Amino acid sequence: MEEKLLAGSISKLANTTPRTFVLVISIFAAACGSIAYGFSVGYSSPAEAGIMDDLGLSLSDYSAFSSILTLGGMIGALISGRVAESVGRRVTMWLLELCFIIGWLSIIFAKNVWWLNAGRLLMGIGAGLHCYVAPIYVAEITPKNIRGGSTAAVTFTVSCAFSVMFFAGNFFTWRKLAVIGAIPSFIQVLCIFFIPESPRWLAKVGKGKEVEASLRRLRGDNFDVSQEADEIKEYTETSQQLTESRFLDLFNLKYAHSLIVGVGLMLLVQFAGTDGISSFAGSIFKAAGCSTGFASTMMAMIQLPFAALSVLLMDNTGRRPLLMVTATGACLGSFLVGLGFLFQDYQQSKQLTATLVLSGILVYSACFSAGMGGTPWVIMSEIFPINIKGPGGTIVTLGNWFSSWIVTYAFNFLFQWSSPGVFFMFAFVCGSIVLFVTKLVPETKGRTLEEIQASMTLLQ
């Protein structure tokens, strides 16, 4: 049975397939969800002063409002796999945007902190759903030769949205900023009416006739989709015969490699400090003696070109080299920051500390945007077989949000304990990512999803 699974998954498709308008609009729809997610993450910082003044919130009230997004994200992540596997990718995207829209409306018309928190919680649930379904949907509809770049483009828009919200906060009040935040959600809702369902999900739920119809819309009427459709249906049917697809089947030894790679990458990337650095960048720069406004602006600006670079490199260099190089760069950046604060502890030149900390944070941000941030999501969308993609993606996404909460909560305590020590720890974790990728992460560039999943499932 397993030999049939692997043999049936070998693709004979051409290396290039048409890039149709429907495919582009489908990727754009998923990217709108990323913009909505990026807006929600970037909203709390520029809106802080206005909300606290207008509604009379204390610092602890506002801290709760800001952090409740993470709680919602964990809830959304917990249900993401089951929802997406039960109702499909399109309906899940519609539901998550409904969470964002209601959440933003609750903030726009907020009269007290309860309205704010309810809206923020709903947005977090939408974000948790999005982090699972968007990369999965894009990976399942795109040809193998552009799959990595397309998925990276969706994660790239998160950085764009974060920066846009950061700069827009200089010109708009917090209620008008919330109106801007809701715009991409409405656009995605409209786009969903014009995009097809994932052909791989259709095959999983037994809608064989609709598989070819979906592929024909994605590939164009003049492209022969019969071979790709047969490959998808054969692999799906065979994989479903191997297991009853219960949640506990995820922990079967045959899926250990996929689970270790998916969860391991997410945990390592989060424990490398990204959310701690982005959430408390102002405090870090202030402690180092940098100009907070200038340094924060530089950090936001440098992310965009390097995030765009990741879209170009993902399908050219491959996932493994990109992840290892950017993790090495992030290790160097963290080490420079730690070194800067170490010199400060030994009462060396203040200018030296400020220069090293600013340079290190910029190097870290550039490397994170160029590959270390988005590549794990690309790999997550590729490695789980269709029969365990729901529970597998749920565990990975939940691990991402939970570890994000740990790092964000613990960062200030660790920073007060030892400002150089926390960044040396981040550097150590970044170095561990290189070793982890070298030993365990497969190269998925240029391979169909069926080829990747079959080969990983059979590794024992």
Number of C-alpha atoms within 10 A of each C-alpha: 10 14 10 13 23 20 14 18 22 17 17 10 14 9 12 10 17 12 14 14 13 17 22 14 17 24 23 20 27 27 27 25 33 29 29 31 28 24 27 27 23 23 22 22 13 20 20 18 14 15 21 15 10 11 12 13 18 11 11 9 14 20 13 14 22 20 19 21 27 23 19 23 28 26 21 29 31 23 19 31 24 17 18 23 20 14 12 19 23 22 16 23 25 20 18 26 30 18 23 29 25 17 26 28 18 20 24 19 12 18 12 14 19 14 18 23 23 21 25 30 26 28 31 30 28 33 31 30 32 28 26 28 29 26 29 26 25 28 26 19 21 25 26 23 18 22 26 33 26 26 28 31 26 25 30 30 24 26 25 22 25 23 21 17 26 21 15 16 19 11 10 16 15 22 18 13 21 23 14 16 23 22 16 23 26 17 15 23 22 13 17 18 10 12 19 21 23 23 25 24 23 21 23 20 13 14 14 17 12 17 26 22 17 21 25 20 17 29 22 18 12 8 13 14 20 13 13 18 22 16 18 26 22 17 27 24 16 17 22 15 12 12 13 12 17 11 13 10 16 22 13 10 13 15 22 16 19 25 22 14 20 27 20 20 25 25 19 19 24 25 22 29 25 20 20 22 19 16 16 13 17 17 15 23 20 14 16 24 18 21 13 17 12 10 20 19 13 14 22 20 17 17 25 22 15 19 27 21 19 28 24 17 18 28 21 16 13 17 24 20 17 21 27 22 16 25 29 21 23 30 28 22 29 32 25 26 31 26 22 28 26 17 16 21 13 8 10 13 11 15 14 16 26 22 16 21 28 25 19 24 27 24 24 31 29 26 28 24 25 30 29 30 24 25 28 22 25 25 26 25 26 27 29 28 23 24 25 24 22 25 23 27 28 26 21 27 28 25 22 26 24 19 19 23 21 14 20 23 14 12 20 17 12 15 16 11 11 16 24 23 19 23 26 22 18 24 26 17 23 29 20 19 24 20 13 16 20 14 9 13 23 18 14 22 20 18 18 25 25 24 21 22 23 24 16 20 20 15 12 9
